[in-house]
Amino acid sequence: MLSRKFRRKWGNFLRSKILISGELVAYTEFLNHRQQTEDDWMDVGACRGMTHLFFPTTAERPQARERRESMARMVCASCNVQDMCRSFARDNHEYGLWGGESEDERHQAGYRLIAPIGIRANVG
């Protein structure tokens, strides 16, 4: 039987133990240092208050995602801070649609996500 144990400690410090039939087979540690960024531009973004367009719901269907992202891209196209938004997402490995660019598009452009696309760890 495979089991995983996750534990948060000291902010963004994550320890992960993977056990098979009660035996420890892997132990990893991850420390994410998030730097303070200049984010005043977020206050003037055209998307302010429209989170539902830029981040998927649980078990979102591909057709629904295409429609949602299409509407979000229209908002981004009219935004004065689109370039700063896209750069922020690339530099900080963000999920969702930022600056008119999806996480898949950022990944294809060589900007890697911290966790693989489509995998969300249940940490708690």
KOLDO-534837 format. One record per residue: residue in three letters; residue number from 1; x negated, y negated, z of N, C-alpha, C in turn. Coordinates in pm, 1 decimal. Atoms other than C-alpha are relative to their C-alpha. Example, Ala and Ser with C-alpha at 12.3 -4.5 7.8 and 13.67 -1.06 7.14 Angstrom:
residues 2
[rec ALA, 1, [-89.0, 119.0, 0.0], [-1230.0, 450.0, 780.0], [-90.0, -120.0, 0.0]]
[rec SER, 2, [82.0, 119.0, -6.0], [-1367.0, 106.0, 714.0], [77.0, -109.0, 73.0]]
This chain:
residues 124
[rec MET, 1, [-83.7, 118.3, 0.0], [0.0, 0.0, 0.0], [-88.1, -124.5, 0.0]]
[rec LEU, 2, [75.8, 123.8, 13.3], [-134.4, -339.9, -103.6], [69.3, -109.6, 79.6]]
[rec SER, 3, [-57.7, 114.5, -71.5], [-83.0, -634.8, 127.0], [-99.3, -114.7, -2.5]]
[rec ARG, 4, [83.3, 120.0, -2.2], [-211.4, -988.2, 127.5], [40.7, -84.3, 119.3]]
[rec LYS, 5, [-27.3, 87.8, -112.6], [-241.4, -1216.7, 423.7], [-65.5, -134.3, -29.6]]
[rec PHE, 6, [51.0, 134.0, 22.3], [-278.1, -1587.8, 377.2], [16.3, -80.3, 128.6]]
[rec ARG, 7, [-7.4, 83.0, -119.8], [-350.9, -1834.6, 650.8], [-61.3, -135.9, -31.3]]
[rec ARG, 8, [52.6, 134.4, 15.8], [-393.5, -2209.9, 636.4], [-64.5, -43.5, 130.4]]
[rec LYS, 9, [69.3, 49.1, -116.6], [-639.5, -2367.3, 869.2], [-80.5, -122.7, -41.4]]
[rec TRP, 10, [76.6, 121.9, 24.4], [-801.3, -2709.9, 887.1], [38.8, -67.2, -131.7]]
[rec GLY, 11, [-44.9, 73.3, 117.8], [-591.7, -2883.6, 621.0], [7.9, 87.3, -123.3]]
[rec ASN, 12, [-4.7, -72.2, 126.1], [-668.5, -2746.0, 277.4], [-93.4, 120.7, -3.8]]
[rec PHE, 13, [84.9, -117.5, -6.9], [-880.4, -2454.0, 394.0], [88.9, 123.3, -3.2]]
[rec LEU, 14, [-84.5, -118.1, 15.7], [-733.8, -2121.9, 285.0], [-86.9, 124.6, 7.8]]
[rec ARG, 15, [65.9, -130.1, -8.2], [-845.9, -1774.7, 385.8], [96.7, 104.9, -50.3]]
[rec SER, 16, [-85.2, -104.3, 55.1], [-713.1, -1472.0, 204.8], [-63.9, 135.8, 27.4]]
[rec LYS, 17, [45.7, -137.7, -22.5], [-744.1, -1108.1, 311.2], [87.1, 92.0, -83.8]]
[rec ILE, 18, [-74.6, -98.4, 78.3], [-642.9, -828.2, 75.9], [-28.1, 137.7, 59.2]]
[rec LEU, 19, [10.5, -130.7, -63.3], [-573.3, -494.1, 240.2], [67.8, 105.6, -86.7]]
[rec ILE, 20, [-61.9, -115.8, 65.5], [-505.8, -158.0, 76.5], [2.7, 111.1, 102.8]]
[rec SER, 21, [-22.0, -103.0, -102.8], [-359.2, 102.9, 313.1], [-69.0, -34.7, 130.3]]
[rec GLY, 22, [55.3, 44.6, -126.7], [-477.7, -102.8, 605.4], [-148.7, -29.5, -1.6]]
[rec GLU, 23, [143.8, 26.5, 8.6], [-839.3, -129.3, 485.6], [-26.2, -129.5, -73.3]]
[rec LEU, 24, [37.0, 126.5, 61.6], [-991.3, -466.2, 403.6], [-82.4, 27.7, -125.4]]
[rec VAL, 25, [73.3, -20.2, 125.4], [-1098.4, -465.3, 37.7], [-51.7, -131.3, -58.1]]
[rec ALA, 26, [47.8, 129.1, 49.5], [-1143.7, -837.2, -26.3], [30.8, -107.7, 103.0]]
[rec TYR, 27, [-17.1, 112.9, -90.2], [-1183.9, -1153.1, 173.7], [-52.4, -121.9, -72.2]]
[rec THR, 28, [43.2, 120.3, 69.5], [-1196.3, -1494.2, 12.8], [30.5, -122.0, 84.2]]
[rec GLU, 29, [-24.1, 127.8, -64.3], [-1218.5, -1847.8, 140.0], [0.2, -107.3, -107.2]]
[rec PHE, 30, [-12.2, 107.1, 96.7], [-1118.2, -2158.3, -49.3], [15.9, -130.7, 75.4]]
[rec LEU, 31, [-8.5, 131.2, -62.3], [-1175.0, -2516.3, 55.6], [19.1, -103.2, -109.8]]
[rec ASN, 32, [-31.2, 100.2, 100.3], [-1012.3, -2787.5, -151.6], [-20.3, -137.6, 60.2]]
[rec HIS, 33, [24.8, 136.1, -45.4], [-1154.5, -3132.8, -96.0], [71.5, -95.9, -93.9]]
[rec ARG, 34, [-74.0, 96.7, 80.7], [-898.7, -3378.1, -228.0], [-51.6, -137.8, 33.5]]
[rec GLN, 35, [54.6, 132.6, -22.3], [-1055.9, -3716.6, -271.1], [111.7, -103.2, -0.1]]
[rec GLN, 36, [-93.4, 111.3, 4.6], [-872.2, -4036.3, -198.9], [-12.3, -63.7, -137.3]]
[rec THR, 37, [0.6, 59.6, 133.1], [-774.1, -4184.1, -532.0], [76.6, -130.2, 1.0]]
[rec GLU, 38, [-73.5, 124.8, 18.5], [-655.1, -4523.2, -643.4], [127.4, 34.8, -75.7]]
[rec ASP, 39, [-123.6, -45.8, 63.7], [-291.1, -4445.7, -715.2], [111.2, -104.7, 1.0]]
[rec ASP, 40, [-100.7, 105.8, 5.8], [-116.2, -4783.0, -717.8], [78.4, 4.5, -130.7]]
[rec TRP, 41, [-66.0, -10.1, 129.7], [-33.0, -4715.9, -1082.6], [126.3, 85.1, 7.3]]
[rec MET, 42, [-117.8, -86.0, -13.4], [218.1, -4452.1, -965.3], [126.0, -80.1, 33.1]]
[rec ASP, 43, [-114.9, 82.2, -37.5], [441.4, -4728.3, -828.1], [66.0, -67.2, -119.8]]
[rec VAL, 44, [-56.1, 67.7, 117.7], [491.9, -4875.5, -1176.9], [26.5, 96.9, -115.0]]
[rec GLY, 45, [-26.8, -99.1, 103.4], [530.7, -4549.8, -1370.6], [146.7, 2.8, -39.2]]
[rec ALA, 46, [-137.9, -6.5, 49.5], [843.1, -4520.9, -1586.5], [74.4, 119.7, 58.7]]
[rec CYS, 47, [-60.3, -122.9, -51.6], [905.7, -4179.3, -1427.7], [41.4, -8.2, 145.9]]
[rec ARG, 48, [-26.6, 12.2, -144.9], [943.1, -4308.7, -1072.3], [144.6, 38.5, 31.3]]
[rec GLY, 49, [-131.8, -46.2, -41.2], [1236.5, -4124.9, -912.9], [60.2, 107.0, -90.1]]
[rec MET, 50, [-51.2, -100.3, 94.4], [1272.3, -3870.1, -1196.2], [-74.0, 132.5, 11.2]]
[rec THR, 51, [77.9, -121.7, -22.7], [1085.4, -3576.1, -1043.6], [60.2, 121.6, -68.5]]
[rec HIS, 52, [-68.2, -115.8, 58.5], [1346.2, -3328.7, -1173.7], [-35.5, 22.8, -146.8]]
[rec LEU, 53, [37.7, -15.8, 140.9], [1228.2, -3394.8, -1532.1], [-142.7, 51.3, -17.1]]
[rec PHE, 54, [142.8, -24.0, 16.8], [858.7, -3341.8, -1468.6], [-51.4, 127.2, 65.0]]
[rec PHE, 55, [40.1, -123.7, -66.7], [850.3, -3026.9, -1255.1], [109.5, 104.0, -15.7]]
[rec PRO, 56, [-100.8, -103.6, 25.2], [1024.0, -2694.4, -1328.0], [70.6, 46.0, 126.9]]
[rec THR, 57, [-73.0, -63.3, -108.7], [1289.0, -2537.5, -1112.4], [-43.2, 146.8, 5.8]]
[rec THR, 58, [31.7, -141.6, -13.7], [1250.6, -2180.4, -989.2], [69.9, 77.6, -110.9]]
[rec ALA, 59, [-52.1, -88.4, 105.1], [1300.6, -1924.5, -1268.6], [61.1, -78.4, -116.0]]
[rec GLU, 60, [-48.1, 79.9, 112.4], [1345.4, -2191.3, -1536.2], [-17.5, 75.2, -131.4]]
[rec ARG, 61, [5.7, -69.8, 128.3], [1425.0, -2043.2, -1877.1], [-77.2, -83.3, -101.6]]
[rec PRO, 62, [80.5, 72.5, 99.9], [1204.6, -2132.5, -2176.2], [77.4, -110.4, -73.4]]
[rec GLN, 63, [-78.2, 101.1, 71.4], [1487.1, -2317.2, -2356.1], [27.2, -121.2, 89.7]]
[rec ALA, 64, [-23.8, 108.9, -95.1], [1564.1, -2521.5, -2044.2], [-127.8, -80.6, 20.4]]
[rec ARG, 65, [128.0, 69.1, -16.2], [1196.0, -2602.1, -2004.1], [-27.7, -90.8, -119.0]]
[rec GLU, 66, [21.2, 81.9, 120.0], [1173.3, -2726.0, -2363.4], [85.3, -126.2, 3.5]]
[rec ARG, 67, [-89.0, 116.6, -7.6], [1475.2, -2955.3, -2313.7], [-47.4, -98.5, 106.7]]
[rec ARG, 68, [44.8, 85.9, -110.2], [1347.8, -3085.4, -1979.0], [-127.9, -74.3, -38.2]]
[rec GLU, 69, [126.5, 62.9, 36.7], [996.4, -3149.8, -2111.1], [17.7, -100.1, -113.2]]
[rec SER, 70, [-27.8, 94.5, 108.4], [1135.9, -3319.9, -2421.9], [50.4, -133.0, 56.9]]
[rec MET, 71, [-50.6, 121.9, -64.7], [1327.7, -3567.6, -2203.6], [-112.0, -70.8, 76.8]]
[rec ALA, 72, [110.8, 58.2, -76.0], [1020.0, -3617.6, -1983.8], [-99.3, -69.1, -93.2]]
[rec ARG, 73, [93.2, 59.9, 96.7], [801.1, -3688.6, -2288.6], [53.8, -133.5, -52.9]]
[rec MET, 74, [-57.9, 127.6, 42.9], [1045.6, -3961.8, -2398.5], [-24.4, -107.8, 104.6]]
[rec VAL, 75, [28.4, 94.6, -107.6], [1002.1, -4126.2, -2058.6], [-147.8, -39.5, -5.0]]
[rec CYS, 76, [143.8, 26.5, 5.8], [622.7, -4094.0, -2087.9], [-37.3, -90.5, -117.8]]
[rec ALA, 77, [31.4, 78.5, 119.7], [622.0, -4244.4, -2436.9], [22.7, -150.0, 22.7]]
[rec SER, 78, [-29.1, 140.7, -26.4], [764.5, -4569.8, -2296.2], [-77.1, -54.8, 119.9]]
[rec CYS, 79, [67.5, 36.7, -124.9], [528.7, -4581.4, -1996.2], [-131.8, -72.5, -24.4]]
[rec ASN, 80, [124.0, 77.8, 12.0], [248.0, -4834.8, -1952.6], [-120.0, 66.0, 67.0]]
[rec VAL, 81, [111.1, -62.7, -72.8], [39.2, -4604.8, -1729.1], [-22.0, 144.7, -44.2]]
[rec GLN, 82, [8.3, -137.5, 48.6], [53.3, -4287.2, -1941.1], [-143.5, 53.9, -0.2]]
[rec ASP, 83, [139.2, -46.5, 4.0], [-326.1, -4266.1, -1990.0], [-55.7, 26.6, 139.4]]
[rec MET, 84, [46.8, -20.7, -137.8], [-399.8, -4307.8, -1618.1], [64.4, 123.3, 60.7]]
[rec CYS, 85, [-74.4, -114.9, -51.2], [-134.3, -4048.3, -1536.5], [-60.5, 130.2, -52.7]]
[rec ARG, 86, [58.7, -120.0, 61.2], [-279.2, -3793.1, -1780.0], [-138.6, 27.8, 59.4]]
[rec SER, 87, [134.4, -16.7, -57.9], [-632.8, -3852.0, -1647.6], [7.5, 50.2, 143.8]]
[rec PHE, 88, [-17.3, -43.4, -138.8], [-513.8, -3811.7, -1288.5], [32.0, 149.2, 4.9]]
[rec ALA, 89, [-39.2, -141.2, 1.1], [-349.7, -3476.2, -1369.4], [-116.0, 89.1, -39.7]]
[rec ARG, 90, [115.3, -79.4, 44.0], [-657.9, -3352.1, -1550.5], [-105.6, 8.9, 109.5]]
[rec ASP, 91, [104.3, 3.7, -103.3], [-896.5, -3458.2, -1274.6], [39.2, 72.8, 127.6]]
[rec ASN, 92, [-46.9, -57.3, -126.2], [-680.1, -3322.5, -990.2], [71.3, 133.3, -15.7]]
[rec HIS, 93, [-56.3, -134.5, 25.1], [-560.3, -2995.9, -1150.0], [147.7, 8.3, 38.7]]
[rec GLU, 94, [-140.8, 7.8, -36.4], [-193.0, -3092.0, -1121.1], [86.6, 94.6, -82.8]]
[rec TYR, 95, [-102.5, -76.7, 69.5], [107.8, -2880.8, -1216.1], [108.1, -95.6, -48.0]]
[rec GLY, 96, [-108.6, 82.0, 51.2], [403.8, -3014.7, -1411.8], [-44.8, -82.3, -119.1]]
[rec LEU, 97, [27.9, 84.5, 115.1], [418.8, -3268.8, -1691.2], [-46.2, -136.4, 49.5]]
[rec TRP, 98, [60.0, 127.3, -41.2], [192.4, -3572.0, -1639.3], [-52.9, -69.3, -124.6]]
[rec GLY, 99, [52.6, 77.0, 112.3], [119.2, -3843.8, -1893.8], [36.4, 59.6, -134.9]]
[rec GLY, 100, [-44.4, -60.2, 125.3], [315.2, -3660.5, -2162.4], [-66.4, 132.6, -31.4]]
[rec GLU, 101, [76.1, -122.8, 22.5], [102.6, -3347.4, -2119.9], [40.2, 105.4, 103.5]]
[rec SER, 102, [-38.5, -108.8, -90.1], [215.3, -3013.5, -1974.8], [-124.7, 68.7, 55.7]]
[rec GLU, 103, [113.6, -73.9, -57.4], [-3.2, -2788.6, -1759.6], [-59.1, 95.9, -102.9]]
[rec ASP, 104, [51.1, -87.8, 106.3], [-29.7, -2548.4, -2056.4], [-89.8, -78.1, -95.4]]
[rec GLU, 105, [79.7, 83.0, 90.7], [-158.1, -2831.0, -2278.4], [-131.2, -43.5, 65.5]]
[rec ARG, 106, [124.4, 34.6, -70.1], [-409.5, -2941.0, -2013.5], [-93.2, 119.8, 3.5]]
[rec HIS, 107, [80.0, -122.7, -2.7], [-527.9, -2581.7, -1983.9], [-64.6, 23.4, -136.7]]
[rec GLN, 108, [53.0, -18.8, 135.5], [-569.0, -2557.3, -2362.8], [-107.9, -103.2, -33.8]]
[rec ALA, 109, [98.9, 105.5, 23.4], [-766.1, -2885.0, -2358.8], [-126.3, 20.0, 83.8]]
[rec GLY, 110, [119.4, -31.1, -77.6], [-1014.8, -2726.6, -2118.4], [4.7, -43.9, 144.9]]
[rec TYR, 111, [-15.3, 40.1, -139.4], [-881.5, -2859.3, -1789.4], [68.1, 113.4, 73.5]]
[rec ARG, 112, [-48.8, -120.5, -66.9], [-837.8, -2556.7, -1566.1], [81.2, -32.7, 123.8]]
[rec LEU, 113, [-79.1, 11.0, -121.6], [-575.8, -2518.0, -1297.9], [-69.5, 77.6, 111.1]]
[rec ILE, 114, [60.3, -70.3, -113.0], [-674.8, -2403.4, -950.7], [48.6, 144.2, 4.9]]
[rec ALA, 115, [-56.8, -134.9, 7.7], [-441.4, -2101.4, -978.8], [45.3, 21.3, -144.2]]
[rec PRO, 116, [-43.7, -25.0, 136.9], [-353.3, -1932.3, -1308.3], [143.3, -46.4, -24.4]]
[rec ILE, 117, [-132.8, 47.5, 37.7], [-49.9, -2066.3, -1493.6], [102.5, 109.1, 25.9]]
[rec GLY, 118, [-108.7, -93.0, -23.7], [273.6, -1902.8, -1385.0], [-9.8, 74.7, 132.1]]
[rec ILE, 119, [17.6, -69.5, -127.5], [136.9, -1773.8, -1053.0], [5.2, -101.4, 112.0]]
[rec ARG, 120, [-11.5, 87.4, -116.0], [245.2, -1943.3, -735.2], [-17.3, 84.9, 125.1]]
[rec ALA, 121, [23.8, -74.3, -122.9], [103.4, -1813.7, -410.1], [99.3, -44.1, 106.4]]
[rec ASN, 122, [-89.1, 30.0, -110.7], [337.8, -1794.9, -114.3], [-86.0, -14.5, 123.9]]
[rec VAL, 123, [89.0, 26.0, -112.3], [128.4, -1958.8, 155.8], [81.5, -52.4, 116.8]]
[rec GLY, 124, [-77.7, 51.2, -113.3], [263.3, -2007.1, 501.6], [-42.7, 47.5, 130.6]]
